[in-house]
Amino acid sequence: MNSRNQSYAIYILLFMAIIALVVYSWSSQNSSQEALTINQVADEIKNGQIAKIVQDETRLRITKTDGTQNTSNMDANASMVEQFLQLGVTADQLAPAAIQLEIKPPSPWLNVMTFASYVLPFLILAGAFFFIFRQAQGSNNAAMSFGKSRARMFAGDQPTVTFADVAGVEESKEELREVVEFLREPQKFIALGARIPKGVLLVGPPGTGKTLLAKAVSGEAGVPFFSISGSEFVEMFVGVGASRVRDLFDQAKRHSPCIIFVDEIDAVGRQRGAGLGGSHDEREQTLNQMLVEMDGFDTDTNIIIMAATNRPDILDPALLRPGRFDRRVVLDRPDVRGREAILKVHVKGKPLEPNVDLASIARSTPGFVGADIENLVNEAAILAARRNKKVITQEEFEESIERVIAGPERKSRLISAEEKRIIAYHEAGHAVVMNALPEADPVQKITIVSRGMAGGYTLSRPAEDRILMSRKKLVAEMISLLGGRAAEELVFDDITSGASNDIERVTQMARTMVTRLGMSDEMGPMVYGQKEELIFLGREISEQRDYSEAVAQKIDAQVRTLVSEAHQQAKALLTQYRAELDGVAELLLEKETITREEFEAVFPTPQPKHSGTPVMLAASN
């Protein structure tokens, strides 16, 4: 029975008790209003008006000769006959021929009912106050369970998630198969003196499947799975977090072997002593208790704690040392094969058109994590249902990619003819520059239909996933981003606010090249500015500037130089391909959206595309 049903049952019992008490009191009141005194009963016996008397404890039920009934009360210290004789009634008048006397045995429920009549009102009042207080506290802050763990337990006998449901992280799954094997056969490891890792830390960007992988480990091992978030430990009351940690580990020991999974452990596992409050705050006491509990695991406990975070750099070193979180499993963004495998998992059970190309969709989604791909497939299914289709086609998948990246189309947005022409030339400028640069990614689609906050956009797709970015590649991206601004200057002899996001991205890219990547000849291969952040302070406050004002001026000058050179190259390319720029813009004004084939029909690629990856120079003699 869950907590809601328990509450309903208690409310029903309280209601029935109140009804019973009211009925009992009403009957008692009515009976007391009709009762005769013992002296009146004696007088009526003398006058021969009473035919029968039934004694029930101290209560008398009287039946008169005319058939009417009354009640009376007698003294409990003497018998009924003795009391009547004392009141002047003769023995002949009490003889069986004159009156019928009946004495019932004492009822065992009388004392109970009497006691309940006194105690029950107080119980009802106490219960009412308890439930009012509990409702005021809320379901998550019940007054009597502050120190209890909020972990949710999932039984391992009927797993809902296994390794087959997790794709794109094959290396991570292999790392965790040892954990599964230990939970299944711990004696195999113990016999060889091996010590299984006590803790496994899952590290990766949001949406890469950390929580899903932890559930899959539990499903594969067939053991109980305790899931809790790091934020659920800490409350405003001192000592609650540490108490919940103790209760969690006590529960785990009772259900051993099992898995404890702490999601977003950085909420409670941040470095100690780094905050403004010193080392005596509630969060740090909770962390201390967690460290103690992890050290208390015996070799035969068979409990493994798993935790997930996307900020491993801010965790306390004591939490990461061997003996606590021994193993770190990294879940990175999936490559094209990983994305295709994730797509296959999420399209199971969904009706697809036979010609749907999952490999092409995977190539069109660089940088997507598992959560993004799940959302993509769901958006495609919603689009197909909206169009009253029975199957999901390639068209829905391609459109859902754009919805995830840029947002839904805003076809109802009213745009004047002048603004529409500016947007068309802006997007055509991006596309022409991208196509003219061999290091830039190929153009896939151009549209002037608004999506999200953008008036239009140009979609490009890399030929393959990259790990390294060359300087030439970064410069090509900067030139491509400034292509829209350069087209406005070239065609309209004026500029608009439409390039604000482009300028922001270019500036940030240029500054990163100078200060972080060492791609400036004048500044050299050095890093300027420390990235170490004070954990409880804002990023702006924690930025450490370890260079002089003179160096800062040089950095600004180099950033300005990179951006200016990219802008000049964009203008030069558009001047060179002005006819193609006009042709693409006119086609956009006509169709609003053009594909890669339509674009290349107007402007064929002048140079073969390549990734921009540095090539090895020929060795000199």
Buried (B, 14 or more C-beta within 10 A) or exposed (E): EEEEEEEEEEEEEBEEBBEBBEEBEEEEEEBEEEBBEBEEBBBBBBEEBBBBBBBBBEBBBBBEEEEEEBBBBBEEEEEBBEBBBEBEBEEEBBEEEBBEBEEEEEEEEEEEEEEBBEEBBEEBEEBEEEBEEBEEBEEEBBEEBBBBBBBEBBEBEEBEBEBEBBBBBBEBBEBBEBBBBBBEEBEEBBEEEEEBBBBBBBBBEEBBBBBBBBBBBBBBBBBBBBBBBBEBBBBEEEBBBBBBBBBBBEBBBEBBBBBBBBBBBBBBBBBBEBBEEEEEBBBBBBBBBBBEBBEEBEEEBBBBBBBBBBBBEBBBEBBBEEEBBBBBBBBBBBBBBBBBBBBEBBBEEEEBBEEBEBEBBBBBBBEBBBBBBBBBBBBBBBBBEEEEBEEBBBBBBBBBBBBBBBEEBBEEEEBEEEBBBBBBBBBBBBBBBBBBBBBBBBBBBBBBBBBBEBBBBBBBBBEEBBEEBBBBBBBBBBBBBBBBBBBBBBBBEEEBEBBEEBBEBBBEBBBEBBBEBBBBEEBEEEEBBEEEBBBBEEEEEBEEEEBEEEBEEBBEBBBEBBBEBBBEBBBBBBEEBBEBBBBBBBBBBEEBEBBBEBBBEBBEBEEEBEBBEEEEEEEEE
